[in-house]
């Protein structure tokens, strides 16, 4: 048995042949992979190489986990199907990370991309951290808008190391582990948000080169290879720009939704008329915030999920509330409350990894 578990990879599960073993293992939850991999070097190799996720993708096996930034050095993940919290390995100790306020993350493929200041510090994936990306962005940045689809991540705008506001945009392919430039936006912007909708990349809101609030957005047409400005795209959605908190948007079924910080409402974007329609209030137990700090807003398959805290920011307890848009006012039901407490005054950074 020892040879079968730690041999040359011919068999992963006892006398079962390798191909059938893999078919069995892809049906396991990702949360079980660490345990199984500790029993078999061959399976550990499949996990580390990413091969098991390629097989899962081909077999149509996908799990959607929510990753939450719980402090400046680590994340935790939530598996909504099994209602289970999974502790993500801590990031390596690094003086640039310790206590640094400017950190952003983005899930793409099987990876969690982590940015500190304008430096790509880590890439977490497949149960381990890599100190840095194999290749750096052509224009390092922070406070950018971002979105991901499949194995590709899109970053646009932001500020460089000197504080200059950028109009450039880049794409990261996590399979090729490479960056490439996209055409620059029409307007430079930072502290903005990004979404992918109708096959286009949208970058919305933020601040311009003179720190002026921008109500416009832009969309990038991949077929045309060009950006289009959408004037007054955030008008009617009360967004108070402060503390580098970007506007919060999420896309479900190619429909754009946003949260109104002042009214504590969820609104839907009317593409045809370039306006926002009020759907209803966010969960009553979530504390109100005038600048979006402490609020997370994400899409998980057909659901919108609001993440927020109850009580004071001194000792916040975060909660997750989903709702499936159905044309009626939102009805929010609590699905999870982490056992940990978030750091005081930390904005809620959340991402969904599907693999």
C-alpha positions in Angstrom: 0.0 0.0 0.0 2.9 2.3 0.8 4.2 1.9 -2.7 0.8 2.5 -4.2 0.3 5.7 -2.4 3.8 7.2 -2.9 4.9 5.4 -6.0 5.5 6.6 -9.5 2.0 7.9 -10.1 0.6 4.8 -11.8 -2.1 4.3 -9.1 -3.7 7.0 -6.9 -6.2 4.9 -5.0 -5.0 1.4 -4.2 -5.7 -1.1 -7.0 -7.9 1.4 -9.0 -6.2 2.5 -12.2 -5.0 6.1 -12.4 -7.7 7.4 -14.8 -10.5 6.0 -12.7 -8.9 7.3 -9.6 -8.8 10.9 -11.0 -12.4 10.6 -12.0 -13.3 9.8 -8.4 -11.1 12.5 -6.9 -12.4 15.3 -9.0 -15.8 14.7 -7.4 -14.4 15.5 -4.0 -14.8 19.0 -2.6 -11.8 21.2 -2.9 -11.8 21.5 0.9 -10.9 17.8 1.1 -7.9 18.1 -1.2 -5.5 19.0 1.5 -6.3 16.0 3.5 -6.2 13.6 0.6 -3.0 15.1 -0.8 -1.3 14.5 2.6 -1.8 10.8 2.1 -0.6 10.6 -1.5 2.4 12.4 -3.1 0.9 11.6 -6.5 -2.3 13.4 -5.7 -0.4 16.3 -4.1 1.5 16.6 -7.4 -1.8 16.7 -9.3 -3.1 19.5 -7.0 0.1 21.6 -7.1 0.5 21.3 -10.9 -3.1 22.4 -11.4 -3.8 19.2 -13.4 -6.7 18.2 -11.1 -8.5 21.5 -11.8 -8.1 21.1 -15.5 -9.7 17.7 -15.3 -12.5 19.2 -13.1 -13.1 21.9 -15.6 -13.4 19.3 -18.5 -15.8 17.3 -16.3 -17.9 20.3 -15.6 -17.2 20.1 -11.8 -17.0 23.6 -10.4 -17.2 25.0 -6.8 -17.7 28.6 -6.1 -15.9 29.8 -2.9 -16.0 33.3 -1.4 -12.6 34.6 -0.2 -12.6 37.3 2.5 -9.7 39.5 3.4 -9.8 39.2 7.2 -6.7 41.2 8.0 -3.5 42.5 6.4 -1.8 39.1 6.1 -4.4 36.4 5.4 -7.8 35.5 3.9 -10.4 32.9 4.8 -12.7 31.1 2.3 -16.3 30.1 2.6 -17.8 27.1 0.8 -21.5 28.0 0.5 -22.6 24.5 -0.7 -21.2 22.8 2.5 -21.5 25.9 4.7 -17.9 25.5 5.7 -15.2 28.0 6.5 -11.7 27.2 5.2 -8.6 29.0 6.6 -6.3 30.1 3.8 -2.6 29.8 4.5 -1.1 33.0 5.8 0.9 35.2 3.5 4.7 35.1 4.1 5.9 37.7 6.6 7.2 40.7 4.7 7.9 44.1 5.9 6.0 45.6 2.9 2.9 43.7 3.9 3.0 44.2 7.7 0.6 46.9 8.6 0.5 48.2 5.0 -2.9 49.8 4.3 -3.0 49.6 0.5 -3.6 46.0 -0.4 -5.9 44.6 -3.1 -6.8 41.1 -4.3 -8.4 39.5 -7.3 -9.5 35.9 -7.9 -8.8 34.5 -11.4 -8.8 30.9 -12.3 -7.3 28.9 -9.4 -5.3 31.9 -8.2 -5.7 34.8 -5.8 -3.6 37.7 -7.0 -2.4 40.0 -4.3 -1.2 43.6 -4.7 0.5 45.7 -2.1 1.0 49.3 -2.9 2.0 49.1 -6.6 3.9 45.8 -6.3 2.5 42.4 -7.0 3.6 40.7 -3.8 2.0 37.3 -3.9 0.0 34.8 -6.0 -1.9 32.3 -4.0 -3.1 29.2 -5.6 -3.3 25.5 -5.3 -2.6 25.5 -1.5 0.6 27.6 -1.7 1.9 31.1 -2.1 4.4 32.2 -4.7 6.4 35.3 -3.6 5.7 37.3 -6.8 4.4 37.0 -10.3 6.6 35.4 -12.9 6.4 38.6 -14.8 5.5 42.1 -13.6 2.8 44.3 -14.9 4.0 46.7 -17.5 2.5 49.6 -15.5 2.5 48.7 -11.8 -0.5 50.2 -10.1 -2.8 50.3 -7.0 -6.4 51.5 -6.5 -7.4 50.1 -9.9 -10.6 48.7 -11.4 -10.5 45.0 -12.0 -12.6 42.1 -13.3 -11.9 38.4 -14.2 -13.4 35.9 -16.5 -12.2 32.3 -16.7 -8.4 32.3 -16.5 -8.0 36.0 -17.4 -7.9 39.1 -15.2 -8.3 42.6 -16.4 -6.9 45.7 -14.6 -7.5 49.3 -15.6 -6.7 52.7 -14.2 -5.3 53.2 -10.7 -2.2 55.1 -9.4 1.4 54.4 -10.0 4.3 54.6 -7.5 4.4 58.4 -7.9 0.7 58.8 -7.3 -0.1 59.6 -11.0 -3.5 58.5 -12.2 -3.4 56.0 -15.0 -5.5 55.4 -18.1 -3.7 52.2 -19.1 -5.2 48.8 -18.9 -3.6 45.3 -18.8 -4.7 41.7 -19.0 -3.2 38.8 -17.0 -3.4 35.2 -18.3 -3.0 32.9 -15.3 -2.4 29.9 -17.6 0.4 31.6 -19.5 1.5 33.6 -16.4 1.9 36.6 -18.6 0.8 40.2 -18.8 -0.3 42.1 -22.0 -1.4 45.6 -22.6 -4.9 46.7 -23.7 -5.6 50.0 -25.3 -5.7 52.9 -22.8 -9.0 54.3 -21.6 -10.2 57.6 -22.8 -10.0 59.0 -19.2 -7.5 58.4 -16.5 -9.1 57.2 -13.2 -8.3 55.6 -9.9 -10.3 54.2 -7.0 -12.7 52.8 -9.6 -14.5 49.5 -10.0 -14.5 47.0 -12.8 -17.0 44.4 -14.0 -17.4 42.1 -17.0 -20.9 42.3 -18.6 -22.2 41.4 -22.1 -18.8 40.3 -23.2 -17.3 43.7 -22.4 -15.0 45.1 -19.7 -16.6 48.0 -17.8 -14.6 50.4 -15.6 -16.9 52.7 -13.5 -16.6 55.8 -11.4 -13.5 56.7 -9.4 -11.4 59.8 -9.3 -9.7 61.7 -12.1 -6.2 63.2 -12.4 -7.2 66.1 -10.2 -8.9 63.9 -7.6 -12.3 65.0 -8.9 -15.1 62.4 -8.6 -16.0 60.8 -11.9 -19.6 59.9 -12.6 -18.8 58.4 -16.0 -17.8 54.9 -16.9 -16.2 53.3 -19.9 -16.7 49.9 -21.6 -14.1 48.1 -23.7 -15.3 46.2 -26.8 -12.9 43.4 -27.5 -14.1 43.0 -31.1 -13.5 46.6 -31.9 -10.5 47.0 -29.6 -11.7 50.4 -28.3 -13.1 52.1 -25.3 -16.4 54.0 -25.1 -17.2 56.7 -22.5 -20.6 56.3 -20.8 -21.4 59.7 -19.3 -23.2 60.0 -16.0 -23.2 56.3 -15.5 -23.2 56.5 -11.7 -25.7 59.4 -11.4 -28.5 58.3 -9.1 -26.2 56.0 -7.2 -25.0 57.9 -4.1 -21.3 57.1 -3.8 -19.3 59.1 -1.4 -15.6 58.8 -2.4 -13.4 58.7 0.7 -10.7 56.5 2.2 -10.0 54.9 -1.2 -13.1 52.9 -1.1 -14.4 52.2 -4.6 -18.0 52.0 -5.6 -19.5 48.5 -5.2 -21.0 46.7 -8.2 -21.9 43.1 -9.1 -23.2 41.4 -12.2 -25.8 38.6 -12.3 -27.1 37.3 -15.7 -25.5 40.3 -17.5 -27.4 42.8 -15.3 -25.5 45.3 -13.3 -26.3 46.0 -9.6 -24.9 48.6 -7.2 -25.2 49.6 -3.6 -26.2 53.1 -2.5 -24.2 54.0 0.5 -26.4 56.9 1.6 -29.8 55.3 1.1 -28.6 51.8 2.1 -30.4 50.5 -1.0 -29.6 48.0 -3.7 -30.1 49.4 -7.2 -30.2 48.0 -10.8 -28.7 49.7 -13.8 -31.0 50.4 -16.7 -28.7 50.0 -19.7 -31.1 51.4 -22.2 -31.8 54.6 -20.3 -28.5 55.0 -18.4 -30.2 55.2 -15.0 -30.4 53.4 -11.7 -33.6 51.8 -10.4 -34.1 51.2 -6.7 -34.9 47.6 -5.8 -35.0 47.8 -2.0 -33.0 48.1 1.2 -30.0 46.0 2.1 -30.2 43.8 5.2 -31.4 45.8 8.3 -28.9 44.2 10.6 -25.9 45.5 8.6 -24.7 48.8 10.0 -25.1 51.8 7.8 -22.0 53.3 6.2 -21.8 56.6 4.4 -18.7 55.8 2.4 -19.0 52.1 1.7 -16.3 51.1 4.2 -17.0 47.6 5.7 -19.4 46.7 2.9 -18.8 43.9 0.4 -21.0 43.3 -2.7 -20.4 40.3 -5.0 -22.1 38.0 -7.4 -22.1 34.2 -6.8 -23.7 32.4 -9.8 -27.3 33.7 -9.8 -27.1 35.4 -6.4 -26.1 38.8 -5.2 -24.4 38.7 -1.8 -24.0 41.6 0.6 -21.3 41.3 3.2 -21.4 43.7 6.1 -20.9 44.1 9.8 -23.3 44.5 12.7 -22.4 46.6 15.7 -19.5 49.0 15.9 -16.3 49.0 13.9 -14.4 48.6 17.1 -15.4 44.9 17.3 -17.2 44.1 14.0 -19.0 40.8 13.3 -19.4 40.2 9.6 -22.4 38.5 8.1 -23.2 37.2 4.6 -26.6 37.7 3.0 -27.6 36.3 -0.4 -30.5 37.2 -2.7 -31.5 35.9 -6.1 -32.8 38.9 -8.2 -36.3 38.0 -9.3 -38.0 41.3 -10.1 -39.3 41.7 -6.6 -37.9 43.7 -3.6 -34.9 42.0 -2.1 -35.4 39.4 0.7 -32.2 38.7 2.5 -31.5 35.6 4.6 -28.4 35.2 6.7 -26.3 32.3 5.4 -23.0 32.7 7.3 -21.3 34.5 10.1 -17.6 34.0 10.4 -16.2 32.9 13.8 -13.4 35.5 13.5 -13.6 39.3 13.8 -12.4 41.6 11.1 -9.8 44.2 11.9 -11.1 47.6 13.0 -11.8 50.0 10.1 -10.8 47.5 7.5 -12.8 47.7 4.3 -14.3 44.4 3.2 -12.4 42.9 0.3 -14.2 39.9 -1.1 -13.7 37.7 -4.2 -15.2 34.6 -5.7 -13.0 31.8 -7.0 -14.7 29.2 -9.3 -12.8 26.0 -10.0 
